[in-house]
Amino acid sequence: MKRFLRFLIAVVVGLGLAGPARAAEAATGHPRFSALVFSKTAAFRHDSIPAAVTAIQQLGAEHRFRVDATEDAAAFTDANLARYDVVIWLSTTGDVLNDEQQGAFERYIRAGGGYAGIHAASDTEYDWAWYGGLVGAYFRDHPGAVNDQFQVATVKVLTRGTAATWPLPRRWQREEEWYNFRTNPRGTVRVLAEVDESTYDPRGYSQPGGSPGMGPHHPISWCQPYDGGRAFYTAMGHKAEYYNEPLLRAHILGGIEMAAGVARFPCGREN
């Protein structure tokens, strides 16, 4: 029922703000769903953001979903968010929304909306506890002080029973800036993939001599139902060139579809 109400609101908003083209899409059932890419930064800015936006737009064209992209926090209103099935926080950093905009996003999720966080989305809104719960864990650090910032490591895919993981090999070797998190979300989320710390040096830059890694179970991608909505997060995606990797694109596509509610969402809490 909530999804239907959001759909009706989206039609009304589309008629008022975007003219007959948007209304025709809604009436015919095309595209499959609508996504808003949000990439505002208030701290470190990743130079991969334009390439990532382009990659998501290409995925939208290939897989029939609408993609709008913005760095304007004013897009976070009840009426505007109701137009979208999923909001993709793409390497956002720092404090990017004010209290009113945060409230609109909380209401959007509670009404059944979807959240997909990519890479630095976990390096965002540290003083907004609700968002910390939504993303699952906050960024702590990554390698780069006593070791190489970018390292080839093996990702262990824990399940292939989701749209975000079925295209992936069980052991997926790739280069990345591997994030360490302030807390381990295991137990509150369903971990989809973890990075094998035995295949790289996980020590982070935040302590002299290198901070410790996260141990033998180091989550790198996960999903969860949250406060009435759906949340997916992957820490992968630092460099622009990574968004040309077919497997990373497939992983991100599947996560977006899961968060949008058009793919199965078997993301209950782990035992």
N, C-alpha and C positions, 0 to 999 in steps of 0.2 A: 504493500500500500504506500509506504514511504517513497519507494522508487517511482511509483506512478504519479504521486503528487509532485515530486521533483521534476518529472518529465513534463507535466502540465505547466509548471512554472517556467521551465525552459522554453516551451513553445510560446508562452505569452511574452517572455522577455525577448525571444527571437523575433517575434512579430514587431515588437516595439522598437528594438534597437538595431536589428540587422536586416530587416526588409524581407522580401519574398523568398530570396534564395535560402536563408536559414529556415524559414517556415516550411518551405518545400521539403528540405532535408528531414525535418521532424515529421512531417506528414507521411512521407514515403518510407520511413524507417531507415533511411541512409543518412549518415554513416552508421556503422554498428554501434559506436559510442563516441563520446566527446571527451577530450583531454585538455587540460590547461597545464602548460609547462611554466613553472615559476622559478626564476633563476637570479633573484635579487641577492646581492652580496653586501654585507656591512663590515666584513673583515677580509681575510684572504680571498682573492679572486682567482679562480681557475681559468687559465686561457683556453681550456678545452670546451668551455660552455657553448660557444657558437657551433662547434662541430657536433656537440651532443644534441643541441636543438635541431640541427639539420638532420641528424640521424633519426631522431624521433619523428620528425616531419616525414622523412622517407618511409619509415615504418608505417606511419599513418596512411600514406598514399598506397603502400603495398597491401595493407591489411584492412583498409576501409574504415579507419576511424579519424575523426576530425581532431586536428591539433591547433590550438592557439598558444602563443608564447608571449610572456610578459615579464618585465622586471618591475612593474608598477604595483606596489602593495595596495593601491586603491582598488584593484580588481577583487579584493577580498571583502565583498559585500554579500548579503544573503541572496539578493536577486541575481547577481552575476555568477556566484558559485553554483547556484541551482541549475545552471546551463550545462554543468559538467558532471560526468560520471566518475572522473578521477582527476586529482590535482597532483602533478609530478613536481616534487621539490628537487630541482636539479642543481647540485653543488652550491646550494645556498650556504651562506655563512653569517654568523653574528645575529644581531637583533634586527629582524627584517619586517616585523609587523607591530603595529601599535595595539593597545588594549582592545579597541573597537574591532579591528581587523582580526585579532586573535579570537574574539568572541564569535565573529561570523564563521570562522573556520571550524571552531568547535561545534557550532550548531550544524554546519554542513556534514561533518562526520557523524554526529548523533542522528542525523536524518538518513543515514545509510550511505554516505559518500565514501569515496576511495582515496587513499593516500599512497603514493609511490615515492620513496626517497632514494636518491641516487648519490653515492659517494659522500660529498661534504654536507649532505642534508643532516647528518648526525653532528656536524660542527656548527649547529644553529640553535638559537633561542635557549641558551642554557638557563635562563631565569624563568622559563615558562614550563613548569613541571608537567602540565598536561601534554605538551609537545614531546617532552622527553619520554613519556610513556608511549606516545604514538610511534615515534621513531624506534623505540625499543632500547637504545643505549646511546650515550653521548660519546663522541670522539675524545680520545685522550692524546694519542700521539702516533707517530709512525717511524720506521727506520730513517736514518739519515744523519746521525751524529757520529757514532763510532762504526758505522757500517754504511752500506749503499742504500740510498733512498728507494731506488727501484730495483726489485729483485725478482727473478723467476722463482716461482714456488708452485706447489701442487695444491689445488683445491679439491677437497673430498666432497663429492656430491652425495648427500645423505639419503635423498629420495629422488626418484625420477617420476614420481606420481603427481607432479604439478606442471602447469604450463611454463613456469620459470625454469624448470630443471629437466624436463623430459628430453630436450635436444642435446643435453650435455653428457659428456663421458663421465663415468664414475670417478675417475681421477683426471683432473683437468689442469694441465700445466700451462701457466701464462705469467707474464710479467705484470707487476702492479706496484703501487704504493700501498702497502698492506697496513690497514688501520688496526691500532689497538684501541680498545674502548675502556671507559671509566668503570663500567660494570659489565658482567657477562649476562646477556638477556636470556640465556638458556633457563628454562623452567617457567618463563612467562610468555615466550613466543615459540613458534615452531621453526627450528633452525633448518634451513634448506641446504646450506653448504658451509663448510668450515675450511680454513686454510691450515695445512699441515706444517707446523712450526719446525719439524725436523728437516724440512726441505729448503729453509732459508733462515736468515738471522733476524729474529723478530724484535730485537731490542730497539726501544724507541728513543727519541731525542730528548724527552722531558726530564731525564735525570742524568747527572754526571756518570759517565761510564755506561750509560744506556739503561733505560727502564726495562723491567722484565716484560716478556710476552704474556700471553693469556693462557698458556698451558696447552695440554694435549687436545683440548676441545675449544678451538678458537673460531667462534662464529664469524662469518663474513657475509651471509645473506639469510634473511628470515622473513616470516610473515606472521600476522596475528589478527584476529578480530579485536577491535578496540572501540569502546564507547559507542557501539551501534554501527560502526563502519568497518572498513577493511584496510589493513596496512601491509605494505610490502617494502622492504629495504634491502639494498645491496650496497656494500662499501666499495665495490669495484667501479672503475671509470675515471681515473685521474687524467690520463693523457688524451689529447685529441685523437691520436692515431688509434687508440683502443676502440673507438666507436666505429672503426672499419672492420673489427673482428666479427665474423659471422656468429660465433658462439656467444660473445658478449651481447651482441644485438638481439639474439634469440632469447637470452636470459632476461634482458630488460623488457623486451616485448611481452614475454610471458608474465612477468611481474606486473606490468601495466594492465594487461588483460585480467589478471586475477584481482587486482585492486579495483578495476572498473566494474567487476561483477559479471563479466562475460565469459570467464573461464572458471572452472572449479576452484574452490577456495578451501582446501582441507588444511586449515591453519590453526587448529585448536592447540591449546597449551600442551606441551610435552609432559610426560610423567617424570 
